[in-house]
Amino acid sequence: MQSDFEIGRVVGVDTAHVTIELNRDLKGLTRSTYEGAQEIGRINSYVIVPVGARRLVAMVTRVFLTEEAELNADRTMVTLPSARRLVKATLIGTLDGKSYSQGVAVFPVLDNPVHLVTREDLNVIFDCQPTESTSCQTVDPNRDPGFCVPLGDSPIFEGFQIQINPDSFFGKHAAILGSTGSGKSCTIASLLQSILSLPEVKQTHFLILDTNGEYRSAFGIHDRSKVGQDILEQHCLYIPSDPKNHERLVIPYWFMNSEDFIRLFRAKEGLQSPVLLRALRLSRSKHLPHQGVSTLIEVLRSACSQLLAITNNDSPSQQWAIPKNIQSWCEDALKYRSVFSNNLAQLDELLGGGFFESFEAMVVSIQTIIQGLYDSRSKNFKSLGPTTLQQIRNAIDPITNRLNTATANIPFGIPNVSADQASYFDRASFLKENLEISMKEEAESGSPGRIREACGPMFLRIRRFFEDPRFSFLFGPFPEASHVLAAFIRDVLGLPPGGIYDIPFSSETVVPDQSLPFYGRQRTFKNGHNVVILDLSLLASEVLENVTALIGRLVLELLQRLGEYGGEKARGSLPVVLVLEEAQNYIRESRSGEEESISRIVFERIAREGRKFGLSLVVASQRPSELSKTVLSQCSSFIVHRLQNPEDLRYFKEIVPGIYDQFLNQLPALSPQTALVLGECVRAPALVRIREANPIPRSRDPKFYSYWIAKEREKVPVEEVCETWEGKRE
């Protein structure tokens, strides 16, 4: 009978919170019903508040007693205080017949009866109705899959699974939070293993940025000689950052855009950034089809313009420096033959035979004029008079006119090459030639010395990155090959190799497997991978932000371009999940005085725009107060383990709706492997006992006591580790 389940009445309504007074005939906090004995007032349990034809579901968040004294009618005697047992509960959803939905549209009134939740109600809330299967397999692929991925069990309602909706969880970003040791890594591993274990799941694209090297044991094999093999019959790929491993992570430097280079080399605005951007544009254009000769034409035009700028300098204080600057310009111009040796024949075809010889003859004639001004006794140059200046201008005008005409008539135009273009360029030419050329072109008022002095610190940083073996995974001497960018993206997304679609690869003679490991994997593997783990634990900390930002940007840009290339139906057709482990290390909230983080910029953009293109974030962090507010506020689903830091608790409560305040007060007391789950991914907010991950990540707490009491001391290979560390051991 329904009256068996009635436990009290509503005595207070405060928007989403209600206060319930339990019936006085309840002698204990249990009630016997035809379903058996049930506890009353257990924290995180549910109660039902019928309002008309609907039944509101409320979660118990507080149970307490109040005492009050009563007076007899004749006011001559005071009775002993009587205790009122009160329950605070938060309204979380509505039962309407056989359906359940989050949120409430009507509210109870005072004296509204309150009932215990029945098993039938729980079947509806947890979507466990016996007449319907909860498997995603029974759902039309073009419709909402429902709540079909098991996350764990309810410790409150034994026998009921908590299941999530994969489209809601991954489609609108999610956060997994908790203090260290609370079980975040195991939750991520358990969730992904749960998805991969569903028989109807055929292909996924999970990319884990593993900054602690934990996930290999959860998805990988333990034999280090078998990196990259299929694991757990689920096609998982592990990519280490150890430079000694032949399957290591490699990201060719030319994948970076201009912002990546500026941030990594810390190029300052004003002089350094323009020089760097110009050098990148020159470097990239030289290796594109029909662009090398166009780059040469552009360089020659810029050189002529620079010479005219030097001769037009009428500042009295700078006249003494003009001859030296012109002489330096001539020396640089005579180096172009060696720099652009591969493009001279094509230049003659476009501009007529002997053009470059005419250019060099013009340079030599100007050089002769300047040498005639040298005074051997004073060892200085005489000032240029009006006649000498006019001679120089007359010599350069014919060359300038021919270059301008060529620019208008050249069939493929001056190259429209961007510094952001992900095209190959030679790092030696970039460092030795193009930086020098761009620095000369940026010289103002005939004072290249000032440019060189300003760019000196940036040049030192660039050389350090190019020469330091810690950064060889990014700036190594990588070969030029066909489809390198496509091979890298396929590798990190777990897509099948392009070779199965008759995409031509460069041979091993051109690209040895160990020079570009991802390229070698694309030539070798025949299938894709459901989970790809990028182990970033051994990367230098100063490039962690740049590397994570680069990977995130490449994935986002690919999905954006796929949407444009394939039309509106192609947008979002390749869903990718990016798991950001220890995200506070590279997407920190900005603080005053700190340099703006490029990874924060990239992932905030993904948080705002990624959903449209099928890119989802799963943000895992032990310090939510250090995370970007933009990223965290874009998350619609949360799995929250124990949080003890008051700053983290306060910060997280600011992110989620205020109705969950009482619900979240239990966070500091949660035990390991339990979590509060709330948001669009679950039918109702709930306390969850997370499924056991099998195998588990390599994130167990150290066993101090078992080590202390061990009878035999284990051998510690300190020497071998240190020799590898020092580079003495392969």
MITIFI-822339 format. One line per 3 residues: for each residue z, y, x of C-alpha. Coordinates in pm, whole numbers, plus 32768, in hexadecimal, padded with zeros to 4 digits. Each point is the difference from the previous one (the first is absolute). Layout:
BEGIN
Z/Y/X | ...
# end
This chain:
BEGIN
8000/8000/8000 | 7FB3/8160/8076 | 8169/806C/7FC4
8067/7F0D/8112 | 7F54/80E4/80F9 | 8096/814B/7F8B
80F2/8082/8105 | 8040/816F/7FB0 | 7F7D/814E/7F8D
7F6C/8139/809B | 8103/8116/8028 | 7F37/80E9/80DE
7E91/8051/803F | 7F93/80CE/812C | 7E82/7FF7/8005
7FB5/7EBB/80BD | 8170/7F9B/8022 | 80DC/7F70/7EEF
8176/7FBB/7FEC | 8062/7EC2/7F49 | 815B/7FA7/7F7C
8037/7E8A/7FF8 | 808F/7F63/7EC7 | 8179/7FE1/8002
7FF0/7E93/7F93 | 7F69/7FA5/8151 | 812F/7F7F/80BB
7F3D/7FC1/8140 | 7EBB/8070/8095 | 7F4A/7ECE/7F77
7F68/7FAC/7EB1 | 7FB3/7EA6/7F74 | 7EB0/7FEE/7F52
7F1E/7EE6/7F8D | 7F58/8024/8157 | 814B/7FC4/80AD
8105/80E1/809F | 7F7A/814B/8084 | 809F/8103/80DF
802C/815E/7F78 | 7FE5/8138/80D1 | 7F7C/7F63/813E
7F63/8108/80E1 | 7E80/7FF1/7FF6 | 8003/7F2D/7EC3
7F44/806D/7EC7 | 8075/8058/7EA1 | 7F32/803D/7EC5
8023/8135/7F26 | 7F3C/7FD1/7EB9 | 7F6D/8143/7F78
7F38/7FC3/7EC4 | 7EF0/7EFC/803C | 801B/802C/8178
8103/7F84/80F1 | 8057/80CF/8130 | 8056/7F4E/8145
8115/809B/80D3 | 8083/7F9B/8157 | 8177/7FFC/8038
8065/80E3/8120 | 8176/8036/7FCA | 8128/7F58/7F50
8153/80AA/7FDC | 813F/8020/7F31 | 8099/8131/7F5E
8155/8019/7F60 | 8071/80DB/7EDD | 8144/8022/7F3F
7FFE/7FEE/7E82 | 80EF/80B5/7F10 | 8074/7F6E/7EB4
7FB0/80C2/7EC6 | 8164/8081/7FDD | 7FF9/807A/816A
8154/7F65/803C | 7F95/7EE9/80E5 | 7F0C/7FE3/8122
7F5D/7EA9/8034 | 7FBA/7F67/8151 | 7EBD/8072/80A4
7ECD/7F34/7F98 | 7EEB/7FB1/80F2 | 7E94/804A/7FB3
7F04/7F37/80C6 | 7ECB/80D1/803F | 7EAE/7FB0/8097
7F03/80F2/8092 | 7E95/7F91/7FE6 | 7EAB/8097/8052
7EE3/7FDC/7F07 | 7EDC/7F60/80B7 | 7F0A/7F73/7F00
7FA1/7FA5/7E9D | 7FD1/7EAF/7F55 | 7F07/8017/7EE4
7FCF/7EAC/7F65 | 7F87/7F16/8113 | 7FA3/8114/80F4
80C8/80C5/80FD | 7FB0/8150/80A0 | 80B8/80DD/80F4
808B/8146/7F7B | 808B/806B/7EAE | 7F6C/80D6/7EEC
812E/7FFF/7F15 | 8172/801C/804C | 8132/7F60/7F61
80FA/80C1/7F2F | 817B/7FF1/7FFB | 808F/7EBA/7F76
7EB8/7F4E/8046 | 8053/7E8C/802E | 7FD1/7F63/8155
7F9F/7E94/8038 | 7FFA/7F0C/811F | 7EA6/7FAD/807F
7F7F/7EB1/7F82 | 7F33/7F02/80C0 | 7EDA/8053/7F23
8024/816E/8062 | 800D/7F9F/8171 | 7EC5/7F2E/7FDA
7F4D/8135/7F81 | 8096/80ED/8103 | 7FB4/7F1A/8125
7EB5/7F8D/7F6D | 806F/7E95/8004 | 7F99/7FA0/7EA0
7FC6/7E87/7FFC | 7EC2/8017/7F33 | 7F4D/80D4/8103
7FB9/7FC5/816E | 8068/810E/80F3 | 7EFA/7FA2/8101
7F03/8106/8066 | 7EFD/7EEB/7FDF | 8009/8012/7E86
7FB3/8173/7FFB | 7EA0/808B/7FEF | 7FB3/8087/8160
7F8C/8147/7F65 | 8146/8038/7F46 | 8169/8044/805B
8089/7EC5/80A9 | 815B/803F/7F75 | 8144/7FA8/80AF
7F93/7EC8/80B7 | 8079/800D/816B | 8160/7F6E/802B
80E2/80DE/80D2 | 814C/7F4D/7FD1 | 8108/7F94/7F07
80F3/80C8/7F2F | 8166/7FC9/8079 | 8078/8080/7EAC
7F2A/7F26/7F1E | 7FEC/7EAB/80A3 | 7EB3/7F50/7FD8
7F31/813C/7FD2 | 7F03/806B/8105 | 7FB8/816B/8051
7E87/8029/8014 | 7F32/812D/8061 | 7EB0/8082/7F8F
7F23/7FFE/813A | 7F1A/8114/7F82 | 8128/80E4/7FB7
80B9/7FAD/8141 | 7EDC/8025/80EF | 7F1F/80E5/7F38
80F1/8127/8000 | 80B3/7FD1/814F | 8156/7F63/8030
8133/802C/80DC | 80EA/7EF6/8088 | 813C/80A4/807F
814C/7F92/8090 | 80E9/801B/8129 | 7FC1/7F29/8131
804E/7E93/7FBF | 7FEE/801E/7E86 | 7EC7/7F2B/7FE0
7ED0/80E7/7FF0 | 7F24/7F32/80E6 | 8057/7EBF/7F49
7FAE/80A9/7EB6 | 7EA8/8069/807C | 7FBC/7EA6/808D
807E/7F55/7EC4 | 7F2D/80E0/7F20 | 7EBF/7FC5/80C3
8045/7E8C/801C | 8039/7FF6/7E88 | 7EAE/80A2/7FC1
7F4B/7F1D/80F5 | 80A0/7ECB/7F66 | 7F66/8044/7EAA
7EE4/7F03/7FDA | 7F1F/80FD/7F58 | 8010/80F6/8125
7EC5/7FD4/80D1 | 7FEF/8139/80D9 | 80E8/811D/805C
8000/8119/80FF | 8161/803F/807F | 8016/80C9/8143
815F/800F/8097 | 8052/810A/8104 | 811A/7F43/80A8
80BD/80E8/80EB | 8115/7F04/804C | 7F34/7EC3/8035
80AF/7F49/7EE2 | 7EF3/7F73/7F20 | 7F4D/7F0C/80E2
8103/7EF4/7FB7 | 7FDC/803A/7E88 | 7E86/7FDA/7FF7
7FA4/7F87/815A | 800A/7EC7/80CD | 80F4/7FD5/811D
7F08/7F83/8103 | 7FA4/8138/80C6 | 7EBD/7F5E/8075
7F79/7FF3/7E9D | 7FFF/816D/7F9B | 7F11/8049/7EE5
7FF0/7EA4/7F67 | 8029/7FBD/7E8D | 8170/7FF0/7FA9
80B3/7F65/7ED6 | 7EA6/7FBC/7F70 | 7FED/8172/7FAC
7F23/808A/8116 | 80F1/80EF/80AF | 7FAD/80BE/813E
80FC/807F/8100 | 7F8E/810E/80F5 | 80FA/8045/811A
8028/8141/80C6 | 805B/7F4A/8143 | 7EF8/8070/80FF
8014/7EAA/80A9 | 7F91/7F4B/7EC4 | 7E88/7FC9/7FEF
800B/8030/7E83 | 80B0/8150/8022 | 7FD4/8132/7F26
7EE1/80DC/8079 | 7F8E/813F/7F56 | 7ED9/80A8/80B3
8041/8170/803E | 7EBF/8074/7F5A | 808C/7F98/7EAB
80E5/8130/8013 | 7F96/8143/7F58 | 802F/815E/8088
815A/8026/7F68 | 8070/7EBC/80A5 | 7F8D/807B/8156
809B/8157/7FD1 | 8152/7F6B/7F9E | 8001/7EF5/810D
7F95/80EB/811A | 80D4/811C/7F6E | 7EDD/80F3/8016
807A/815A/7FA5 | 7F48/80EF/7F1E | 7F46/811C/80A3
7F59/7F6F/8135 | 8055/7E90/8025 | 7F98/7F88/7EA5
7EA2/80A0/8007 | 7FBC/7F70/815A | 8070/7EA4/7F92
7F3A/8007/7EBA | 7EC5/8078/80B0 | 8021/7EED/8106
802B/7EF9/7EEF | 7ECA/807A/7F4B | 7F30/7FFA/813C
8082/7EA6/805E | 7FBD/7F63/7EAD | 7EA4/8095/7FD8
7F7E/7F77/814C | 8014/7E98/7F87 | 7F60/8028/7EAB
7E8F/7FB4/7FCA | 7F23/8131/804A | 8134/80D3/8040
8017/8001/817C | 7ED8/80EB/8030 | 8078/80DB/7EE1
8152/8019/80A8 | 7F52/8066/8143 | 7F42/8114/7F48
8145/807A/7F66 | 80AD/7FFD/8153 | 7EE3/80C4/80A1
8003/8103/7EE7 | 8179/8027/8022 | 7FDE/8025/8179
7EFC/8114/7FD7 | 80DD/80B2/7F05 | 8126/7FE8/80EE
7F34/8099/811D | 7F95/8122/7F20 | 816D/8034/7F9E
805D/801A/8171 | 7EF1/8100/8049 | 8061/80CD/7ECC
8165/8029/8074 | 8020/8179/8033 | 8177/8009/803F
8037/80D0/8142 | 811F/7F24/806F | 7F27/7EC6/7FEB
7EC8/8072/80B8 | 8073/7F70/814B | 801B/7EA0/7F66
7EA6/7FF6/7F5E | 7F3C/7F88/8136 | 80FC/7EE7/8041
7FF4/7F95/7E94 | 7E83/7FFA/8002 | 8001/7F37/8142
80F4/7F05/7F63 | 7F21/7FEE/7ECB | 7ED1/7FAE/80D8
80B9/7EE6/80B0 | 805F/7F64/7EB1 | 7EA1/8027/7F70
7F68/7F46/8125 | 80DC/7ED1/7FAB | 7F5D/7FCC/7EAC
7EEB/7F2A/8098 | 80F9/7EF3/8063 | 80CE/801F/7EC2
7ED3/7FE0/7F15 | 7F1D/7F30/80DD | 7FAD/7F12/7EE1
7F82/8118/7F1F | 7F18/80C7/80E5 | 7EC4/7F3F/7FAA
8036/802F/7E8C | 8049/8172/803C | 7EAE/8029/80A6
7F57/7F54/7ED8 | 809A/80F8/7F0F | 7FE6/8143/80C7
7ED6/7FBA/80DC | 7FEB/7F6A/8159 | 80CA/80A6/8110
80F2/80BD/7F1C | 8137/7F8B/80B3 | 7F5E/8055/814E
7FC6/815E/7F75 | 816D/8015/7F9F | 806E/7F94/815A
7F0D/80F5/80A1 | 809A/8117/7F30 | 815B/7F99/8075
7F93/7FF9/816E | 7F61/815A/7FE1 | 8142/8090/7F6F
80C4/7F4F/8111 | 7F1E/80AA/8105 | 803C/8154/7F62
8179/7FD1/800E | 7FFB/7F81/8166 | 7F49/813F/8063
8132/80C6/7F8F | 80EB/7F4F/80EC | 8091/80DB/8116
8050/7F23/812C | 80DC/8106/80A3 | 80E7/803A/7ED6
7FC6/7E9D/7F85 | 7FDC/8086/7EA0 | 7EE6/8038/7F0B
7F79/8158/7FB8 | 8002/8077/7E9A | 7ED0/7FBA/7F28
7F39/8137/7FB2 | 7F2F/8035/7EC5 | 7EC2/7F8F/80B0
8098/7EB5/8074 | 8091/7FB9/7EAB | 7EAF/803C/7F5D
7F5B/7F12/80F8 | 80F1/7EEE/7F99 | 7FC5/8042/7E8E
7E86/7FFE/8030 | 8019/7EB0/80AD | 80CC/7F5F/7EEC
7F4B/808F/7ECD | 7ECE/7F16/800D | 80E0/7ECE/8018
80D7/8078/7EDD | 7ECD/8041/7F27 | 7F75/7EA2/803B
8150/7F64/7FAD | 801F/80C9/7EBE | 7EA0/7F9B/7F9A
804F/7E93/8048 | 8136/8014/7F29 | 7F2F/806D/7ED5
7EE9/7F02/8035 | 80B3/7ECA/8085 | 7FBA/7EE7/7F05
8165/7F81/7FE5 | 80AE/814B/8041 | 8126/805B/80D6
80FC/7EE7/7FC9 | 80E8/802E/7EDC | 8109/7F34/80AE
816B/802D/7FA0 | 8126/7FDF/80EA | 8091/7F1C/7EF1
7EE1/7F0A/8008 | 8071/7E9E/805A | 7EE2/7FC9/80F5
8015/7F73/8160 | 8017/80E4/812E | 8036/7FBC/816E
815C/805E/8070 | 7F94/804A/8167 | 7EF7/80F9/7F8C
80F9/809B/7F11 | 8100/8033/8112 | 7F23/8063/8126
7EDC/80B6/7F5F | 8023/8065/7E95 | 8159/809A/8022
7F7C/80CF/8121 | 7ECA/806A/7F3C | 80C6/8062/7ECC
80FC/80BB/80D6 | 7EE8/80CC/809E | 7F6A/804D/7EAC
814D/807F/7F80 | 8023/80F6/811F | 8027/815F/7F7B
7FA4/8144/80B0 | 7F93/7F44/8134 | 815B/7F75/8053
7FEB/7E81/800D | 8136/7FFB/80DB | 80D7/8060/7ED8
7F6F/7EE4/7F30 | 803D/7F04/8117 | 8166/8074/802B
8043/7FEB/7E89 | 7F66/7EA6/7FE3 | 80A8/7F71/8137
8130/7F67/7F4E | 7F20/7F5F/7EF9 | 7F21/7F6A/8110
8132/7F65/80A8 | 806E/7F62/7EB6 | 7EA3/7F76/7FC3
7FF2/7F65/815C | 8158/7F66/7FCD | 7F96/7F56/7EBE
7EBF/7F84/80A0 | 80AD/7F74/8135 | 8151/7F81/7F7E
7FE8/7E86/7FBC | 80ED/8026/7ED6 | 7EE3/80A7/7F44
7EEA/7F14/806F | 7FF4/7F6C/7EA0 | 7F80/8155/7F90
7F4F/8097/8130 | 7F80/7ECF/80B8 | 7E9C/7FED/808B
7F78/7F64/7EC2 | 7E8E/7FA3/7FEC | 7F0C/8090/7F06
7F92/7F00/7EFD | 7F6F/7FE3/7EA5 | 80E3/8015/7ECE
8142/8034/80C7 | 80A7/80D7/7EF5 | 7F9D/7F0D/7EEC
8085/7ED8/80CB | 814F/80AD/8037 | 802C/805A/7E90
7F9F/7EA3/7F91 | 80FE/7F73/80F6 | 812A/80D2/7F90
7FB1/7FD7/7E8D | 7FCF/7E8A/801B | 7E9C/8013/7F7B
7F10/7EE2/8054 | 7F37/803F/813F | 7EC2/80C7/7FDD
7F46/7EEA/80B5 | 8000/7F28/7EC7 | 7F2A/810C/7F5F
7F02/7FF5/811F | 808E/813E/809D | 7F91/7FF7/816E
8114/8006/8105 | 7FD8/805D/816B | 800C/7ED5/80E6
812B/7F97/80D1 | 7F42/807D/8131 | 800A/8161/7F71
815A/7FE5/7F5F | 80E5/7EF9/809A | 8101/7F7B/7F0A
8127/8085/80C8 | 7F76/8163/8016 | 7FFF/802C/7E85
80D1/7EE1/7F6E | 7FB7/8060/7E97 | 7E8B/7FED/804C
802C/7EA6/8092 | 80C0/7F8F/7ECB | 7EE6/8078/7F23
7F0C/7F2D/80C6 | 80E5/7ECE/7FF1 | 80B1/7FF5/7EAF
7F49/7F90/7ECA | 80FB/8063/7EF3 | 80CA/8131/7FA6
817A/802B/800A | 80F0/8048/7EE3 | 810B/809F/80DB
7FC7/80BE/8145 | 812F/8059/80D4 | 7FD9/8118/80FE
8125/7FD8/80EE | 803F/8161/8084 | 8150/7FB3/809F
7F88/8021/816A | 7F3B/8143/7FD5 | 807B/8134/80B8
80CA/80D5/7F0F | 7F33/8137/8049 | 7EC6/7F65/7F66
80A0/7F47/7EDB | 7FC6/811C/7F0C | 7E97/802D/8074
7FAF/7E8D/7FE6 | 8098/7FD1/7EA6 | 7F54/813D/7F86
7EB3/7F8D/8091 | 8014/7EAD/7F55 | 8066/809A/7EB3
7EE8/8102/8010 | 7EF3/7F01/805B | 8060/7F23/7EDA
800B/8124/7F0D | 7EB2/808E/8076 | 7F5B/7EAB/7FE2
8075/7FD9/7E98 | 7F95/8164/7FAE | 7EA6/7FCA/8094
7FDC/7EB0/7F4F | 8040/80B4/7EB9 | 7EF5/8102/804D
7F09/7F01/8087 | 8019/7F0B/7EE1 | 802B/80F2/7EE1
811D/802C/7F0C | 802B/7E8A/7FC3 | 8037/7FC4/8174
8129/80ED/8011 | 813E/7F32/8019 | 7F3C/7EB9/8010
80A1/7F9E/814E | 817B/8017/7FC5 | 80C7/8016/8144
817A/7FFF/8028 | 808B/80B2/8133 | 8167/7F98/8050
80B5/8106/80D1 | 8129/7F5C/80A9 | 8111/80EF/807F
7F33/811D/7F72 | 8101/8108/8061 | 7F88/7FDA/8169
7EAC/809C/7FBA | 8003/80AD/7EAC | 8139/80CF/8025
804A/8129/7F23 | 7FAB/8139/80C5 | 811B/80D3/8087
7FFA/8168/806F | 7F8F/8026/8166 | 7F61/7EA5/8013
7E91/7FD3/8049 | 7F40/7F8F/7ECF | 7FCE/7E87/8000
7E9B/7F85/7FDA | 8075/7EB3/7F6F | 80CA/80B6/7EF5
7ECA/80CB/7FA4 | 7F29/7EC6/7FE6 | 80F6/7F2F/7F36
8056/811E/7F18 | 7E8D/8019/7FB8 | 7FF2/7E89/7FC0
8130/801B/7F1D | 7F53/810F/7F34 | 7E9B/7F7E/7FFF
7FFE/7E93/8070 | 8036/7F6C/7EA5 | 7EB0/8086/7F8B
7F4D/7F3A/810D | 80CE/7EC0/7FF7 | 80EC/8046/8124
816E/7FBF/7FB7 | 8135/8041/80D4 | 8138/7F29/8014
80F9/80DB/80BB | 8126/7F4A/80A1 | 8118/80CC/809B
8172/7FF3/8053 | 801D/817C/7FFD | 7F5F/8090/7EC4
8097/8155/804C | 7F1B/8016/8131 | 7EC5/7FA0/7F41
7EFD/80F6/7F84 | 805E/8072/7EA2 | 7E92/800A/7FA1
7FCC/7E91/8057 | 8141/7F87/7F5D | 7FCF/80CE/7EC4
7EA8/7F63/7FCB | 809C/7EA5/7FEA | 801F/7F7A/7E9E
80BE/7EBF/8050 | 8138/7FCC/80D0 | 80B5/7ED1/808D
8147/8088/8089 | 80F2/7F35/80D0 | 8155/8074/8079
8008/8171/8060 | 8142/8081/8099 | 7FA8/814A/80A3
8066/811A/7F10 | 7ED2/80CF/8068 | 7F13/7EE1/7FB2
80A7/7FC4/7EB0 | 7FED/816D/7F9F | 7E97/801C/806F
7F93/7ECA/7F42 | 80AD/8072/7EC1 | 7F38/8141/8012
7EBB/7F38/8002 | 803D/7F1A/7ED4 | 8044/806F/7E97
815F/8076/7FBB | 8042/7EF8/7EF4 | 802B/7F01/8118
8126/80B7/80A2 | 810C/7F11/7F7F | 7F20/7ED7/804C
7FD7/8070/816A | 8172/8033/8043 | 801F/7E8E/8054
7F0C/8016/8126 | 810E/8014/8112 | 809C/7EBE/7F7F
7ECC/7F22/7FE4 | 8007/7EBA/80C0 | 7EE3/7F93/80E4
7ECD/7F70/7F52 | 8050/80BA/7EBD | 7F56/813F/7F95
7FD7/80ED/7EDE | 7E9C/8005/7F7E | 7F87/8120/7F2D
7EBF/80AB/7FA7 | 7EBA/7FA0/7F5D | 7FE3/7EAF/80B2
8115/7F5A/7F30 | 8032/7FE6/7E8B | 8164/807E/801F
80D9/807F/811F | 80C2/7EDB/8087 | 80DB/7F76/8112
7F37/7EF3/80B4 | 805A/7EE5/80E8 | 7EC8/8001/80D8
7F48/7EB7/8035 | 8036/7F59/814F | 7EE6/804D/80F3
7F81/7EC1/80A2 | 7FC8/8025/811F | 80CE/8138/8036
7FB0/8131/80DB | 8099/8016/815A | 810D/80F1/7F8D
813D/7F2F/7FF3 | 8148/809B/8068 | 8070/7F98/815F
8103/7EE8/8006 | 8104/808C/80EC | 8117/7F0A/7FBB
7F29/7EC9/801C | 7F8B/8081/8154 | 8165/8048/806C
807D/7EA2/7FB0 | 7ED4/7F3E/8087 | 8071/7EFA/80FC
7ECF/8027/80DE | 7F66/8146/8070 | 7E93/801A/7FA3
7F09/805C/810F | 7F83/8166/7FDF | 7EA8/8037/80A4
804D/8162/8072 | 7F2B/7FE6/813C | 7EC9/7F8A/7F45
8026/8110/7EFA | 8033/810E/8106 | 7ED8/7F8E/80D0
7F23/8015/7ECD | 809B/8152/7FB5 | 7FB3/8075/8162
7E9C/7F7E/7FEF | 8035/7EF5/810A | 7FC5/7EDC/7F14
7ED5/7FC4/7F24
# end
